[in-house]
Every structure is written in structure tokens, then in C-alpha cells.
Amino acid sequence: MILANRRITVREVAEYLNISIGSCHSIFINDLGMRRVAAKFVPKLLNCDQKQHRMNIANEMLDSVRDDPNFLQRFITGDEAWVYGYDVETKAQSSQWKLPHEPRPKKARQVRSNVKVLLTVFFDCRGVVHHEFLPQGRTVKKEYYLQVMRNFREAIRQKRPDLWKNKNWLLHHDNAPAHTSLLVRDFLAKNNTLMMPQPPYSPELAPGDFFLFPKLKRPMKGRHGIEGGAEKILKNDFLKCFEDWKNRWHKCIISHGDYFEGDKIVRGCIPNVDCGIRKATLDRSNVYQWYKMFSEGREDVNDEERAGRPSTSTTDEKINEVEKMIFANRRITVREVAEDLNISIGSCH
């Protein structure tokens, strides 16, 4: 019944088969391993040629990584995004700790500021190389972007002297009209700047979209001003971004060029593993985890020895310290407390 109609409800199946809703729900979840999910919005429903184009670029990038281990270290990628002078906090950001007898915190509804500015950022695996804001009253045209390119090259000369000296850095940006204009392409060609392709309608394959701007905009929410966002991003985060970029090329190929965000994809092909998952065996997440470990060379099925943490992590003294930290800052996270007191996140929770 489900395969015939993916939108059928538990109640409809239960009434048709004359079984209880609870039993029907158990069959859905425990026996069939299925869950109901909403459709994911995507920029565009891709046609066959566009999917093939995405796969070709992903293959081209992966071939370059295999030929040159330092390929990703030579990349400098850039993009633009609108940022607001004041952006409303998310519900998660406004949450705070409270005791059972305390009233729920209240907050007035606010709207984001009408003041917004276009931010252009270029970064590599070491951090932000150059950023600038679009002056008020101007639009991103080829003449403006040409000046951005001049400022960007000067920033490379100052902040990345090794790349500037070797002249082996690679520029990556999307296919916006200002980026691909003849004026800009002539300037880049005269300066021997190598450009790497970006498939159209592919924000999940652009580091600015899937990594930088979400991280930049989150600290800005609930605050006036747009300063200080980049400083909160660690160098290891930038390194991880470029590794994630490489993994996304793999996922694009495995998905045959289709959008893959929101799908659980492990490098390799394991669609048939799900068919064997039932209540008495490992759950789906553990199957993916074990598959990943064994594909990376693990051979032993026994648990590895772990040092663990001392059992004194939940003493009265620690509990009092946690309580003081919470009352000092109701919005502190479990992870922040655990790191400050050097106890596990589980014990802290």
C-alpha cells in the first residue's frame, strides 16, 4: 500500500486493513524502517543534461585532487550574500535553561532590519582572504566586480604571499552575470588567473553557500551590526569545509547528478543494506557507521579500548559548579559547560 501511494497515512492503512493505529505505526517504523518526511525545496528540478554537467565537473575536480594532493590548498573561492543590520534570533538561539517552578521566558516579536548590505567574501582552507561590502545605492555590475577582482588580487599578494609568488592559485566563483562578463574574463585572462567551473543551480556544491554564509550569519542574528562573524570560525573549520567539498563531489556522482542534501549517502553503493535492517539488528545509523569504518580498512569487529573519563564527573562539587555557570548565563550550552569543567557531554547533560 505504501509503495502504491507514498502519501498514504497510518490511519488510512489501519482502517483499510482493520488493525489498530498503534500496530500499523509499529509496522511502518520498526518492521519496514520507514518514516514520513516532507519534500525538500531545491533551486530547480534538473534535467538530464544539467545532471550530467554536474557529474562531469565533479569527476573533473576529483581527478585533479587525485593527480595533485595539494589541489584543494590552492583554491580560493568567493561568493556574495545579503546581510542585515539586525536579524532576528532563531528559536534555538533564544532558548535558555529554567527550573520546573520558574516561568517560561517571554520575548517580544521583532522583525529584521530594513537595512541590508551585500557582502562579498573570498576564502581558502586557511581562512578569509578578502571581503568587502557593496556601497549603498550600487548594484553588482561588471564594472563593480572588476574592481572587486583588483582588490582581491591585492589581498592575495599581502595575505597569501606563497600563492602569489608561485602563481598557482585557482579562483572559484559562481556563474553570476557579473562574474562571467567579458570585461571580468579578459581581466582574469590577462593576469593568468585560472578559474575552476561551478555547475549552475548547485548551491550545495559551493562552499560559500553550504559553509561560510550560514556560519557568518548565525552570530549576527539578534545583534545590531555585522562585525565579528568571521573571527568566530576556526581554521580547522575551513579545512573541514574543503574536505566536505570533496565529499560532496563524490555524493553528486553517487546521486547521478541529482540534488543530494538531506539524503544519507555513504561513499560507495550500499542501497541494499537497508533491506536487511530489522528490529533485531543494528539500526540504520550504525550500519552506515560500521560500513564507513570497514571501508577505511578496519578489520576487527570488537570494541576498541577507551580510556574514558573518571567517574567523579558528577560529584556534588561538579554539580554546584554547573549550577553556578547556568545561573550566570542561562543560554550557555551543554558543550560549553562540559569543555570548561573537563567532563563528558553525557555526564554534563
C-alpha positions as CSV (number, residue, x, y, z in Angstrom):
1,M,0.0,0.0,0.0
2,I,2.9,2.4,0.8
3,L,4.7,1.7,-2.4
4,A,1.5,2.3,-4.4
5,N,0.8,5.6,-2.6
6,R,3.7,7.2,-0.7
7,R,1.4,9.9,0.8
8,I,-1.0,7.4,2.4
9,T,-1.5,8.0,6.2
10,V,-1.1,5.5,9.1
11,R,-4.8,5.9,9.8
12,E,-5.9,5.1,6.3
13,V,-3.8,1.9,6.2
14,A,-5.1,0.9,9.7
15,E,-8.7,1.3,8.7
16,Y,-8.3,-0.5,5.4
17,L,-6.5,-3.5,7.0
18,N,-8.7,-3.4,10.1
19,I,-5.8,-3.2,12.5
20,S,-5.1,-0.7,15.3
21,I,-3.3,2.5,14.5
22,G,-0.6,1.6,17.1
23,S,0.2,-1.7,15.4
24,C,0.2,-0.1,12.0
25,H,2.6,2.6,13.2
26,S,4.9,-0.1,14.6
27,I,4.9,-1.8,11.2
28,F,5.8,1.4,9.5
29,I,8.6,2.3,11.8
30,N,10.0,-0.9,13.3
31,D,9.4,-3.6,10.6
32,L,9.7,-1.5,7.4
33,G,12.1,1.1,8.8
34,M,10.2,3.9,7.1
35,R,9.5,7.4,8.2
36,R,7.4,10.2,6.8
37,V,9.4,13.2,5.5
38,A,8.5,16.4,3.8
39,A,9.8,17.2,0.3
40,K,13.0,19.3,0.3
41,F,12.9,22.5,-1.6
42,V,15.6,22.7,-4.3
43,P,16.7,25.6,-6.6
44,K,15.5,23.8,-9.7
45,L,14.3,20.5,-11.0
46,L,17.3,19.5,-13.0
47,N,17.1,18.0,-16.5
48,C,19.3,15.2,-17.7
49,D,21.9,17.5,-19.3
50,Q,22.2,19.6,-16.2
51,K,22.7,16.5,-14.0
52,Q,25.3,15.2,-16.4
53,H,27.1,18.5,-16.3
54,R,27.2,18.4,-12.5
55,M,28.7,14.9,-12.7
56,N,31.3,15.9,-15.3
57,I,32.5,18.8,-13.1
58,A,32.6,16.6,-10.0
59,N,34.6,14.0,-11.8
60,E,36.9,16.6,-13.2
61,M,37.5,18.0,-9.7
62,L,38.1,14.6,-8.2
63,D,40.6,13.7,-10.9
64,S,42.5,16.9,-10.2
65,V,42.6,16.0,-6.4
66,R,44.0,12.5,-7.2
67,D,46.6,14.0,-9.5
68,D,47.7,16.8,-7.1
69,P,47.3,16.2,-3.3
70,N,47.7,19.9,-2.8
71,F,45.0,20.8,-5.2
72,L,42.4,22.0,-2.6
73,Q,45.0,24.1,-0.8
74,R,45.4,26.2,-4.0
75,F,41.7,27.0,-4.2
76,I,40.3,30.4,-3.3
77,T,36.5,30.5,-3.5
78,G,34.2,33.5,-3.3
79,D,30.5,34.4,-3.2
80,E,28.1,37.2,-2.3
81,A,25.2,37.3,0.2
82,W,22.9,39.8,1.7
83,V,23.3,40.5,5.4
84,Y,21.0,42.6,7.6
85,G,21.9,45.3,10.1
86,Y,19.7,43.5,12.5
87,D,18.5,39.9,12.0
88,V,16.0,38.2,14.3
89,E,17.3,35.4,16.6
90,T,16.4,31.8,15.8
91,K,14.2,29.9,18.2
92,A,17.2,27.8,19.2
93,Q,19.3,30.9,19.9
94,S,16.6,32.4,22.2
95,S,16.2,29.2,24.3
96,Q,17.5,29.1,27.8
97,W,17.6,26.9,30.9
98,K,14.9,27.0,33.5
99,L,13.9,25.1,36.6
100,P,10.4,23.4,36.8
101,H,9.0,26.1,39.1
102,E,10.2,29.1,37.0
103,P,8.0,30.8,34.4
104,R,8.8,30.4,30.8
105,P,10.8,33.3,29.4
106,K,8.9,35.8,27.3
107,K,10.2,37.7,24.2
108,A,8.6,40.4,22.0
109,R,8.2,39.5,18.4
110,Q,10.6,41.5,16.2
111,V,11.3,41.9,12.5
112,R,14.6,42.0,10.7
113,S,16.1,45.4,9.8
114,N,15.3,47.0,6.5
115,V,18.9,48.0,6.4
116,K,20.8,45.3,4.4
117,V,24.1,45.3,2.6
118,L,25.7,42.9,0.1
119,L,28.8,41.1,1.5
120,T,31.4,39.6,-0.9
121,V,33.8,37.2,0.7
122,F,36.8,35.2,-0.7
123,F,38.3,32.4,1.4
124,D,40.6,29.4,1.2
125,C,41.4,26.5,3.5
126,R,43.3,28.9,5.8
127,G,40.6,31.4,6.3
128,V,39.2,34.6,4.8
129,V,41.4,36.2,2.2
130,H,39.3,39.3,1.3
131,H,35.9,40.7,2.0
132,E,34.1,44.0,1.1
133,F,30.6,45.5,1.2
134,L,28.7,46.8,-1.7
135,P,28.3,50.6,-1.3
136,Q,24.8,51.9,-0.7
137,G,22.9,52.7,-3.9
138,R,25.0,50.5,-6.1
139,T,24.4,47.1,-7.8
140,V,26.7,44.3,-8.7
141,K,27.6,45.0,-12.3
142,K,30.6,44.0,-14.3
143,E,32.5,47.3,-13.5
144,Y,32.0,46.9,-9.8
145,Y,33.0,43.3,-9.8
146,L,36.1,44.2,-11.9
147,Q,37.2,46.5,-9.0
148,V,36.5,43.7,-6.5
149,M,38.8,41.5,-8.5
150,R,41.6,44.1,-8.4
151,N,41.1,44.4,-4.6
152,F,41.0,40.7,-4.3
153,R,44.3,40.2,-6.1
154,E,46.0,42.8,-3.9
155,A,44.7,40.9,-0.8
156,I,46.2,37.7,-2.1
157,R,49.6,39.4,-2.6
158,Q,49.5,40.6,1.0
159,K,47.9,37.7,2.8
160,R,48.9,34.7,0.7
161,P,52.5,35.6,-0.5
162,D,53.3,31.9,-1.2
163,L,50.4,31.5,-3.6
164,W,51.1,34.9,-5.1
165,K,54.7,34.1,-5.7
166,N,54.1,30.6,-7.2
167,K,51.1,32.0,-9.3
168,N,49.4,28.6,-8.9
169,W,46.2,29.6,-7.1
170,L,42.8,28.8,-8.5
171,L,39.8,31.0,-8.4
172,H,36.3,29.6,-7.9
173,H,33.1,31.6,-8.1
174,D,29.6,31.0,-9.4
175,N,28.1,31.9,-12.8
176,A,26.5,35.2,-11.9
177,P,26.4,37.6,-14.9
178,A,28.9,40.0,-13.4
179,H,31.3,37.1,-12.7
180,T,31.2,35.8,-16.3
181,S,31.1,39.1,-18.1
182,L,33.6,39.6,-20.9
183,L,35.2,42.5,-19.0
184,V,36.0,40.3,-16.0
185,R,37.1,37.3,-18.0
186,D,39.5,39.4,-20.0
187,F,41.0,40.9,-16.8
188,L,41.5,37.4,-15.3
189,A,43.0,36.1,-18.6
190,K,45.5,38.9,-18.8
191,N,46.6,38.2,-15.3
192,N,46.8,34.4,-15.9
193,T,44.2,33.6,-13.3
194,L,42.9,30.0,-13.6
195,M,39.2,29.7,-13.0
196,M,37.5,26.5,-11.8
197,P,34.0,25.7,-13.1
198,Q,30.8,25.8,-10.9
199,P,27.8,24.0,-12.2
200,P,24.6,26.2,-12.4
201,Y,21.8,25.7,-9.9
202,S,24.2,24.0,-7.5
203,P,24.4,25.8,-4.1
204,E,25.2,22.6,-2.3
205,L,28.5,22.4,-4.3
206,A,29.5,26.0,-3.5
207,P,31.5,26.4,-0.2
208,G,30.1,29.9,0.4
209,D,26.5,28.6,0.4
210,F,26.9,25.3,2.3
211,F,29.6,26.5,4.8
212,L,30.6,30.2,5.1
213,F,27.5,32.2,5.0
214,P,25.5,30.0,7.4
215,K,28.3,30.3,9.9
216,L,28.7,34.0,9.3
217,K,25.0,34.9,9.6
218,R,24.3,32.9,12.8
219,P,26.4,35.1,15.1
220,M,24.8,38.1,13.5
221,K,21.3,37.1,14.5
222,G,19.9,39.0,17.4
223,R,22.6,41.7,17.1
224,H,23.0,45.1,15.5
225,G,26.0,45.2,13.2
226,I,27.7,42.6,11.1
227,E,31.2,42.6,12.6
228,G,33.0,39.8,14.3
229,G,31.4,36.8,12.4
230,A,34.4,35.6,10.6
231,E,36.6,35.7,13.7
232,K,34.5,33.0,15.3
233,I,35.2,30.5,12.6
234,L,38.3,28.4,13.4
235,K,41.0,27.4,10.9
236,N,40.1,23.7,11.4
237,D,36.5,24.6,10.2
238,F,37.9,26.0,7.0
239,L,40.0,22.8,6.5
240,K,37.0,20.7,7.2
241,C,34.9,22.7,4.7
242,F,37.2,21.9,1.8
243,E,37.3,18.2,2.8
244,D,33.5,18.3,2.9
245,W,33.5,19.9,-0.6
246,K,35.5,16.9,-1.9
247,N,33.0,14.6,-0.3
248,R,30.1,16.5,-1.9
249,W,31.6,15.8,-5.3
250,H,31.5,12.1,-4.5
251,K,27.9,12.4,-3.4
252,C,27.0,14.2,-6.6
253,I,28.4,11.3,-8.6
254,I,26.7,8.7,-6.5
255,S,23.4,10.6,-6.8
256,H,23.9,10.6,-10.6
257,G,24.0,14.4,-10.7
258,D,20.8,14.9,-8.7
259,Y,20.5,17.0,-5.5
260,F,21.6,15.0,-2.5
261,E,21.3,17.3,0.5
262,G,19.1,15.7,3.1
263,D,19.9,12.2,1.8
264,K,22.0,9.8,3.8
265,I,24.8,8.9,1.3
266,V,27.9,6.9,2.1
267,R,30.7,6.8,-0.4
268,G,30.2,3.5,-2.2
269,C,27.0,1.8,-3.1
270,I,25.0,0.3,-0.2
271,P,21.3,0.7,-1.0
272,N,20.7,-3.0,-0.4
273,V,21.9,-2.8,3.2
274,D,18.7,-1.2,4.2
275,C,16.7,-4.1,3.1
276,G,18.2,-6.3,5.7
277,I,17.7,-3.9,8.6
278,R,15.0,-5.1,11.0
279,K,14.2,-4.6,14.7
280,A,16.6,-7.3,15.9
281,T,19.6,-5.9,14.1
282,L,21.7,-2.7,14.1
283,D,19.8,0.4,13.3
284,R,20.4,2.3,10.1
285,S,22.9,4.9,11.5
286,N,25.1,2.2,13.0
287,V,25.1,0.3,9.7
288,Y,26.4,3.4,7.9
289,Q,29.0,4.0,10.7
290,W,30.3,0.4,10.5
291,Y,30.3,0.4,6.7
292,K,32.4,3.6,6.8
293,M,34.9,2.1,9.3
294,F,35.4,-1.2,7.4
295,S,35.7,0.6,4.0
296,E,38.5,2.6,5.5
297,G,40.5,-0.5,6.5
298,R,39.2,-1.7,9.8
299,E,39.1,-5.5,10.3
300,D,38.4,-6.1,14.0
301,V,34.7,-6.4,15.0
302,N,35.5,-6.0,18.7
303,D,35.2,-2.7,20.5
304,E,38.4,-0.7,20.9
305,E,39.7,0.0,24.4
306,R,38.9,3.5,25.6
307,A,40.4,5.4,28.4
308,G,37.1,7.0,29.4
309,R,36.6,9.7,31.9
310,P,36.8,9.5,35.7
311,S,33.6,8.6,37.4
312,T,33.9,11.6,39.7
313,S,32.4,13.9,37.0
314,T,29.0,14.0,38.7
315,T,30.2,14.8,42.3
316,D,28.4,17.4,44.4
317,E,31.2,19.8,43.7
318,K,30.8,19.4,39.9
319,I,27.0,19.8,40.2
320,N,27.4,23.0,42.1
321,E,29.8,24.4,39.5
322,V,27.4,23.5,36.7
323,E,24.6,25.2,38.6
324,K,26.6,28.4,39.1
325,M,27.5,28.5,35.4
326,I,23.9,28.1,34.3
327,F,22.6,30.9,36.7
328,A,25.4,33.2,35.4
329,N,24.4,32.5,31.8
330,R,21.0,30.9,31.1
331,R,21.9,30.5,27.4
332,I,25.1,28.5,27.9
333,T,25.2,25.2,26.1
334,V,25.9,21.7,27.5
335,R,29.0,21.5,25.3
336,E,30.4,24.8,26.7
337,V,29.9,23.7,30.3
338,A,31.4,20.2,29.6
339,E,34.5,21.7,27.9
340,D,35.0,24.3,30.7
341,L,34.7,21.7,33.5
342,N,36.5,18.9,31.5
343,I,33.7,16.4,31.9
344,S,31.9,14.4,29.2
345,I,28.9,15.9,27.4
346,G,26.8,13.0,28.6
347,S,27.7,13.5,32.2
348,C,27.1,17.2,31.9
349,H,23.7,16.6,30.3
